[in-house]
Amino acid sequence: MKKILILGFSELSQRKIIPALQNLNYIEEIEIASKSKIVSKDNKITKTYFDYDTALKETSADLIYISLPNSQHYKYCKESIMLNKSVIVDKPAVLSSAELNSLKSLMFKKNLFITQSCVFQYHKAWDEFVDISKKYKSGTLNLTFHIPKLDEKNFRMSKDFGGGCLNDMGIYATEASRLFWGDNPHSYEIFNNFNSKNLDINFHGEASYDKYKITKFNFSFNSNYKNFAKFESGKFSIIYERVFSPHEDVDISINITENSLKKSVNIGFDNTFLNYFEYIFNEINQKNYDKINYQFNESVKEFLRLKEFSYEK
């Protein structure tokens, strides 16, 4: 797969996705479909479209990256698969179990794959955070991600576009928790707070595992910036700052306290999107489509399970 078509010239596409793809030897050509912005042909960008459906029908790319508002993910995942094209899609890939089951049914019939780009775990600091914590068999994992109030025009602030804090950040809660503990929880208890337009702007709660294993969540669209994972067990604690959005130009360290002794472990720089793409393309080269699809299903299924436990109306 040397050519990729990106549907949507989003801010994420411009800042993270396209630069990472341009640095991959796997990709020789990048095509972009944008309805609202002019895209310059430069550095592997060879063709542009002004309509998503036209782009899908005319492109010769076998791989589609979907970076559109949440409510449009399912539609274009389905259309891409129907046209025999594999898919990478921004998180959350879908918003309901019905949508997930529909895509699974299509994938079963075709020799294709679909993957969701939730990429925080591809920073080497995440592996270090988990590995250091493993000597403790139980404890509390705290996951917190707060961002300041979003502009009302942002699609994340629209129910029609599949916005809301749970839809946008819920995958961070479930994916970080299950990757850390190596399993899915027995149950969740999740509470949402809503604005005047009945859109959830934050959620908090916890996931219960075996005895003395718990994850606490606190995610918000309307608060001072916070972004960290913290694990505590007795007199031990470890904190990883910027866990859900570690910039490639930020030197990351992990802070540890054990028996009142404090130390900082320097991790260094890393690029989550580049690492994610390298992982996916390595799996593609080995024809591990079943593995990619399995990982997709397990990740998305747990996110949808979280929504079922929430008090979202």
Phi, psi and omega in degrees: 000096184262348182236141179226141174252128177256121175267109180108119178261060184288170175300320178297319177303313185290319186278323192239308191291304183297313178302322179294315180296325180292340179263008180259130176292336181298328186256125178255330181225138177237124174251146184227132174252121181223126180275338190238347185232145176279131181248128179276140176279114184193145173048069178082346177281108190252341182206146178231153178230159179247010180211132185293316183293320176297317180301315181297321183284328186265336185290150173260004179293139176271351185232131181243133171254125182253113179234069184237171174306150188308321184292344181262356184298310183299313182306312185276337169297312181298313181298321179297313181296320179298333178267016176065042178238136176284163192224138162244133185225142175302154173282147351279140184298318179220169184243000181208160177294327179298318178294317179298313181297324178296315179293320178298320179296319178293317182295329180296330184274345186233153179272068183228177176222160173222138180220148182253129186271072166261108201246001186304326185286355180267008170272137183298340178292329178296314178300319180294317178303314181290316182297317180296325183284343189294339181290348176255123187278345181213168181150195182237125175261122177254125179242120184227131175214108177242138172232153179297165183306131181277153174298141182299338180278348178294134183300337179291345179261017181235125176294325181298330180264012178076029181280197184105152185295319182295316179296320186279322187249351184301326180295329176297317181298310184288318185291315180296320182293313183288327177290323180292311184274346180075021182195169173267150182286163175293321183198165174240155166227107189236135178238138180247148170244140188241151175269188184294342179263014180062032176256130180288127182249354169199159173216150178214164180156206182206161175243135182254129177248214175293176183306132178068019173239123184210150171239131176252136183247145172205102184234141185209145173263000192215062184201170175296147187298127172216143183199095182202159168242134180225129176244133180231136176211106183062237181267013180250139171211149179220135183234132176240107180279148180063032186301322186268354176210061181286109181294145182293342180258014178252129178281109187269137172232154176244132184256130185237137171235126180217119183052045177072358177267131183248142175209157179241131179254115180281128180260321178101201184263152176198164183233106186294317181293318178298315179296320178298312180297319179298320177297311183297316182290331173294318177295322178297314181299331178268007178060033180273054182295321180298322179295315179299315181294323178296314179298320177299311183298315182296320181293310183291321180300320181288324175300316179292328176295320177303316180297326180293328181276349184280165178262032178286137180244000000 
